[in-house]
Amino acid sequence: MATHKTRMLIIGSGPAGLSAAIYGARAGMEPIVVQGLQPGGQLTITTDVENYPGFRDVIQGPWLMQEMQAQAEHVGTRMMWDTIVEVQMDGSPFRAIGDGGDVYEGETLVIATGAQAKWLGVEGEQELGGKGVSACATCDGFFYRGKKVVVIGGGNTAVEEALYLTNHSPDVTVVHRRDSFRAEKILQDRLFANEKVSVEWNKAVKRFVGDPASGGLTGVEVVDTVTGETSIIPADGAFVAIGHAPATELFKDKLELDGSGYIVVEVGTPKTAIPGVFACGDVMDHTYRQAVTAAGTGCMAALDAERYLGEKDFKAAE
């Protein structure tokens, strides 16, 4: 067991955490990044990335995260392979304890633990992930131009993703296990007014149909929740849109969380209610959830951490 000390401790190694590390290292804060259970974040399970600025051609998510990590290390970041099981945030230095007993102390703390899309857990979902099955229409919808797609869900996320997909697909089917949506009425009105969208009510997804080795997804098998009858909806792409779960278990009763479990920050900033503690990326953003917006808030967290330490040092010198 060892104690590792830094001016900026970052928990999480997705685009938000690594962007914070790059800016923090360049500011001389010698950041430590504790990578967590999924080093690189959600992009490590994303294949084609076509919407991250700076790359003309399609790039691979894992490659992008490898490059971000290499850049962070190149400018002075220390990467630690550990999983945090406890945090102590009573005051600076903030302490995080790894599952092996190592202790990490930071004069500032940047939380970039991210969020995970909720999945259905049905047959074919994992096997066809990235081969027709996705949880992000904004990320992957472009690849289904002119093709038939299915969206699963009935909340704001599902309706918003279905509307977005009409920019690319002429045939969007929304599958919902009930006979009415939970989404806001204004979103429902827009959906029902769109001629490209149809709705399959009272249908639950039984499995995703297709061959991962040749062609990918071909359809979605559903079961009628009223009659029990099964049928297959032909589809080239299927988007699971049943929400996201932010990784905030560590921070319950320590930081304010909203009704969906996301960390509450000062509007327009990554500042939490605890001075010196910042949250960035999907752990505090339930609206956009994009790699580029996560990276942007990571930059903001590092800049605010630098200002916080500067003010702290000035007061100490006085």
N, C-alpha and C positions, 0 to 999 in steps of 0.2 A: 504494500500500500504506500502511496506517495501523495504529496500535496503539490499541486501545480498552480502557480500564481500568474495573473495577468492583469493588465489594465482593462481589457475587454474580453469577457467570456461569452461565447456564442454557443447556444444549444441548438443543433440542427444544421444540416449541410446541404440543403437544397439551394435554389437560386438566391433566396433571401439571405440565408446564412453566409453563403460564400461571397455574395456581393458586399455584405457588411464586413466580412473579413478582409476583402481586398481594400476597401476604403479605410478600414481601421488600421491595417498594416502600413499603408502608405502614410498614415498620420502618426506612425510611431508608437501605436498602442500595443504592438506585439500580441495580437489576438490569439486565443485558443479556440478552436472549433471542436466540439464534441459531436461526433457524427451521428450517433444514434443507431436505431435498428435498421434504417434504410438510408445508408450513405448516398447522397446525391438527390434524395427526395423522389417525388413522383416521376420526374423526367427519366429516371433510370428504368422505368417500366413503360416508357413511351418510345415507339419506334421512330416513325417519320415526324420531324419537326420542320414546319415550313413557315412559321410566323414569328420566329425570333429574329430581331433586327440584326443585319450585318452579314447574312448568309444568303447568297443568291439561289443556291441549290438546296434541295432537301438535305437536312442533316439528321443524324441519329441522336436521340435524347441522351443515352449513356455517354456518347462521345462528347456532347456539349458539357455535361457535368464533369467529366474527366478534365476537360480543358479549363473549366472554371476553378476546379480544385488546384490544378497545376499552376494557374495564375496566382491564386491566393497564396500558395506555398512559396512561389517565386518571390513575392514581395514581403514575405516574412511571417506568414501564418503558421501556427503549429496545429496540425491535424491529429486528433486523438480518437482512436478506435475504442469507444466505450459507449455505454448506455446509461443515462442518468436515471436514478431511481428515487432521488429525493433532492429537494431544493430548500435552502434556507434563505429567506429574503427579509429578515428583520432589519437589516442595515448593511451598509458597505463595510467590508467586502462581502459580496453575495457568494454563497457557497452551494455547490452542486456535488452530489455524491454518486459515483459510478457504481455499477452492480458488482464490481470487484473490490470496492472499498476505497478506490482512489478519490481524493478530494480535489475539486477545482474551485479556486477562489478568483473572483473578478471584482475590480472596483466598479465596473459597470456590467450589466447582464443584458444580453440580446437574446430574446426568445424567438426562434425561427423553426419551431417543431412541425409546422405545416398542418395539413389536413389530408384525409384520405376519402376518396369517393366511396360511397356505400354501394355494395354489390348485392345481387339477388341470391347468389350462391346456388345457381341451378346448373344442370349439365350443359357443357359446351362453353360456359362463360369464360373460364380461364383458358381453355384450349384455343378459343377463337379471339382472345384478347389481342388487339392490334391487327387482326385479320378479319375485320368486320364488326367486332364488338368493341365499343368504346364507352367512356364515361365523360367525354368532353366534346360537345359539338363544335365549340369555338376552335378547339385544337384540330379536330379531324374532319369536320364537315366538308372542307374544301376538297377532300379526296373522293367525295361522292357526288360530284357534279353530274347532273343528268340522271342520277340513279335513284332507286327506290329505297327509302330509309324508314326505320321504325324508332320511335321514342317511347321509353317505358317510364311511366310515372304520372302523377296528377297534381303536383304542386307547382309553385312558381318556376322552379328549375326546369321541370319538364316542359311547361308551356313556353318558357323563354327559349329553350333549346329547339323546340319544334319550329317556332317562328324564325329563329336564326337559320335553321336548315332550309327553309323555303327560299333562301337566297341562292342555294345551290341545287336543291332537288325539286322536281316538279310533282313529287308524290311522297308526302310525309304522313305516316300513320302514327297516331298516338294510342298506346295501349295502356288502359287503366283498369285496375281490379275492381273499381267501384262504378257507380252510375252517375257520379258528379265529381268535378274537380275541386281541389282545395285551393287552387290558385286564385289570386286576386281577380275580381270581376272584370277590370279593365283589360287584363291579359286574356281572360277567357273570351271577351268580346272580340278582341283582335284575332284570336285563334279561329273562332267560329266564322269570322268574316273572310278568312283566307281560303280561297278555292283549292289551294294545293294541299290542304290538310283534311284528313278524315280521322275519326275517332272510333276505336274499338272499345266499347264500354263493357264492364263486368268480365274482363279477360285477365287472367294471371299467366305469366310466362312460365312454361313448363321446362323448356330447354331451347338452346340455340342450335340450329341445324346447319351443318356444313362440314367441310373437310379442311382442317388446318394446313394440310400438305398440298392441296390443289384447289385454288380458287377461294378458299375462305368461306365466309357466311353465305348461305343461300336462303335462309328463312328463319322464322321464329315460331316455335310451336307454343300455342296458348290453350288454356283450358277455360271454358265458360264457368264462372263462379256461381251461376244460377242453375244451369242445366247439367254441368259436368262434361259437356261435349268438348272434344279437342279438335283443333284445326291448325293449319300452318299458314302463316302470313309470309309470302315471298318477300325477301329483302336482301339488298346488297350490304346494308349497314344497319346496325342497331345501337342505340345510345341509351344506356342505363342512366336515368336522371331522377334518382330517388334521394338525392341530397348528399352532403358531405359531413364527415365527423372530424372536427379539429382535434389535434393531439394536445389536449389541455389538462389531462388527468393530474399531472404534476402540480398544477397551479390552482386547483380547486381550494377554496378557503384561503388562498394567498393573494389572488388577484381577482378583480371583478370580471365576471364572464357574462355574456349576454344570454338570452333564452336558448340559443342554439349551441352554447358552449364556447363561442369565440371570445378571445381576450378583448376587453373594452379598452380603447385607446382614446386619447384626446383627438378630437376631430381634425383631420388633415395632418396628423403627426403619428409617429410610432410610440409616443410617450404613454406609459401606463400611469396608474395612480401613485406608484412608488418611484420617487426620484432616483434616476440611475438605472431603472429597468425599462427596457424597450421591447416592443413586440413588432415583428415584421413578417410579411408574406401571408400565406393562407391561414395561419393560426389566428390572424386578426382581420382577414379580408374574406367575407362571405359573398361578396358581390362580383369581383372580377376573376380571381383565382387563375391568373395567367403567369407564366414564367417571367415575362417582362415586367409585370406589375409587382411581382414578388421581389425581383431584383431591384426595382426602384425603391421599394420600401426598405429593403436591406441597406441601400445607400443612405437613405434618410436616417435610419437607426444609427449608423456609424457616425454620420455628421452630428447628430444630436448627442451621441455619447462623447464625441470629441469636445463639443461645447460644454457639456456637463462637467467633464474632467478639467477643462480649462478654467471654468469658474471656480471649481473646487480648489484647484491648485492656487489660483490667485488669492482666494480667501485665506488659505493656509499660509501663504507667504506674508500676507498682511498681519 
